[in-house]
Amino acid sequence: MSKPLSLPFDPIARADDLWKQRWGSVPSMAAITSIMRAHQILLAEVDSVVRPHGLTFARYEALVLLTFSRAGELPMSKIGERLMVHPTSVTNTVDRLVRSGLVTKRPNPNDGRGVLASITARGREVCDAATRDLMAAEFGLGAYDDEECREIFAMLRPLRVAARDFAAPGEA
């Protein structure tokens, strides 16, 4: 499947101009539209990189999270909390990883109702290979240098703090 031809104009800039004419200048409209389009572009890029490994980016994130844990396993509830996704999404993601042989699940001995997800040796191999490929692809952000990536992170951080993703420094 080939990529469609580029438009001869920036549709978001055009929408911004038309917005200004109709409702006045609202820079946040162009910003949110740009962020949403960037999300589409980046998700398509990273998914295309991890797809040959039998992963989606969401499944990749779960594997990485498990590799970061000391024992290579975490309660399902902790996975959802750390990835900031709904419990149903965690269950779906982990169940697909289980079917692929990359993760196992077992009852949590410390919580009678909880379930632990554990990364398998094959899961570690796949995670490492996908990570190498994502790093080579610069996680889809090759249009930016290291400093610009740091600036993007810093620029989006206040939005994440305002959404209460985490406690701001001095707030905990």
DAKATA-V772894 format. One record per residue. N is the residue number from 0. RES is the residue in three letters. OMEGA is omega in radians with two decimals (999 if undefined). BURIAL is I if it has 16 or more other ideal C-beta (glycine too) atoms within 10 Angstrom, else O. D_FIRST is the distance of its C-alpha to the first C-alpha in Angstrom with 1 decimal. Layout:
# DAKATA-V772894
<<N:RES:OMEGA:BURIAL:D_FIRST> <N:RES:OMEGA:BURIAL:D_FIRST>>
This chain:
# DAKATA-V772894
<<0:MET:-3.13:O:0.0> <1:SER:3.14:O:3.8> <2:LYS:3.11:O:6.7> <3:PRO:3.12:O:9.1> <4:LEU:3.10:O:12.3> <5:SER:3.04:O:15.0> <6:LEU:3.12:O:18.0> <7:PRO:3.14:O:21.1> <8:PHE:3.09:O:23.1> <9:ASP:-3.08:O:23.1> <10:PRO:3.13:O:23.0> <11:ILE:3.07:I:24.9> <12:ALA:3.11:O:27.6> <13:ARG:3.11:O:27.8> <14:ALA:3.11:O:28.3> <15:ASP:3.11:I:30.9> <16:ASP:-3.14:O:32.7> <17:LEU:3.10:O:32.8> <18:TRP:3.14:I:33.9> <19:LYS:-3.13:O:36.7> <20:GLN:-3.05:O:37.9> <21:ARG:-3.02:O:38.0> <22:TRP:-3.09:O:39.1> <23:GLY:-3.08:O:39.9> <24:SER:3.07:O:38.4> <25:VAL:-3.08:O:36.7> <26:PRO:-3.14:O:34.9> <27:SER:3.11:O:33.9> <28:MET:3.12:O:31.6> <29:ALA:3.14:I:29.5> <30:ALA:-3.11:O:29.7> <31:ILE:3.12:O:28.6> <32:THR:3.09:I:25.7> <33:SER:3.13:O:24.6> <34:ILE:-3.13:O:25.1> <35:MET:3.10:O:23.1> <36:ARG:3.09:O:20.1> <37:ALA:3.10:O:20.6> <38:HIS:3.12:O:20.7> <39:GLN:-3.12:O:17.3> <40:ILE:-3.08:O:15.8> <41:LEU:3.13:O:17.9> <42:LEU:3.10:O:17.2> <43:ALA:-3.13:O:13.4> <44:GLU:-3.09:I:14.2> <45:VAL:3.08:I:17.0> <46:ASP:3.12:I:15.4> <47:SER:3.12:O:12.5> <48:VAL:-3.08:I:15.6> <49:VAL:-3.12:I:17.7> <50:ARG:3.12:O:15.4> <51:PRO:3.10:O:16.1> <52:HIS:-3.13:I:19.7> <53:GLY:-3.08:O:19.4> <54:LEU:2.82:I:19.9> <55:THR:3.12:I:19.0> <56:PHE:3.11:I:20.7> <57:ALA:3.13:I:23.5> <58:ARG:3.08:I:24.3> <59:TYR:3.13:I:24.2> <60:GLU:3.12:I:26.7> <61:ALA:3.10:I:28.9> <62:LEU:3.13:I:29.0> <63:VAL:3.14:O:29.9> <64:LEU:3.12:I:32.6> <65:LEU:3.11:I:34.1> <66:THR:3.12:O:34.2> <67:PHE:-3.12:O:36.1> <68:SER:-3.09:O:38.7> <69:ARG:-3.06:O:41.9> <70:ALA:-3.11:O:41.8> <71:GLY:3.11:I:38.0> <72:GLU:3.14:I:38.5> <73:LEU:2.99:I:38.8> <74:PRO:3.12:I:39.9> <75:MET:-3.13:I:37.0> <76:SER:3.13:O:38.7> <77:LYS:3.10:I:38.6> <78:ILE:3.12:I:34.9> <79:GLY:3.14:I:34.3> <80:GLU:-3.09:O:36.8> <81:ARG:3.13:O:35.3> <82:LEU:3.12:I:31.7> <83:MET:3.10:O:33.0> <84:VAL:-3.13:I:31.3> <85:HIS:3.12:O:32.9> <86:PRO:3.13:O:34.5> <87:THR:3.11:O:32.3> <88:SER:3.11:O:29.2> <89:VAL:-3.14:I:31.0> <90:THR:3.14:I:31.9> <91:ASN:-3.12:O:28.4> <92:THR:-3.10:I:27.0> <93:VAL:3.12:I:29.9> <94:ASP:3.09:O:29.9> <95:ARG:3.08:I:26.3> <96:LEU:3.08:I:27.4> <97:VAL:-3.14:I:30.5> <98:ARG:3.12:O:28.5> <99:SER:-3.13:I:26.5> <100:GLY:-3.10:O:29.9> <101:LEU:-3.11:I:29.4> <102:VAL:2.97:I:32.1> <103:THR:3.08:O:35.2> <104:LYS:3.07:I:37.3> <105:ARG:3.09:O:41.0> <106:PRO:3.11:O:43.8> <107:ASN:-3.12:I:44.9> <108:PRO:-3.14:O:48.5> <109:ASN:-3.10:O:49.3> <110:ASP:-3.05:O:48.1> <111:GLY:-3.13:O:48.9> <112:ARG:-3.03:O:46.1> <113:GLY:-3.14:O:43.4> <114:VAL:3.06:I:40.8> <115:LEU:3.00:I:39.8> <116:ALA:-3.10:I:36.3> <117:SER:3.11:I:36.5> <118:ILE:3.11:I:33.9> <119:THR:3.08:I:34.1> <120:ALA:3.10:O:34.3> <121:ARG:3.09:O:30.8> <122:GLY:3.10:I:29.7> <123:ARG:3.13:O:31.2> <124:GLU:-3.13:O:29.4> <125:VAL:3.12:I:26.0> <126:CYS:3.14:I:26.9> <127:ASP:3.14:O:28.1> <128:ALA:3.13:O:25.0> <129:ALA:3.12:I:22.6> <130:THR:3.10:I:25.1> <131:ARG:-3.13:O:25.0> <132:ASP:3.12:O:21.2> <133:LEU:3.11:I:21.4> <134:MET:3.10:O:24.3> <135:ALA:3.12:O:22.6> <136:ALA:-3.13:O:19.8> <137:GLU:3.13:O:22.7> <138:PHE:3.12:O:21.5> <139:GLY:-3.07:I:19.0> <140:LEU:-3.11:I:22.1> <141:GLY:3.10:O:22.2> <142:ALA:-3.09:O:22.8> <143:TYR:3.03:O:26.2> <144:ASP:-3.08:O:29.1> <145:ASP:-3.11:O:31.2> <146:GLU:3.11:O:33.7> <147:GLU:3.07:O:31.2> <148:CYS:3.07:O:29.7> <149:ARG:3.12:O:33.4> <150:GLU:3.10:O:33.9> <151:ILE:3.11:O:30.9> <152:PHE:-3.12:O:32.4> <153:ALA:-3.11:O:35.8> <154:MET:-3.11:O:34.8> <155:LEU:-3.09:O:33.1> <156:ARG:3.12:O:36.0> <157:PRO:3.08:O:38.4> <158:LEU:3.13:O:35.9> <159:ARG:3.09:O:35.7> <160:VAL:-3.14:O:39.5> <161:ALA:3.11:O:40.0> <162:ALA:3.12:O:37.8> <163:ARG:3.04:O:40.2> <164:ASP:-3.11:O:37.6> <165:PHE:3.13:O:40.4> <166:ALA:3.07:O:43.9> <167:ALA:3.10:O:44.2> <168:PRO:-3.14:O:46.6> <169:GLY:-3.10:O:50.1> <170:GLU:-3.04:O:49.0> <171:ALA:999:O:49.0>>
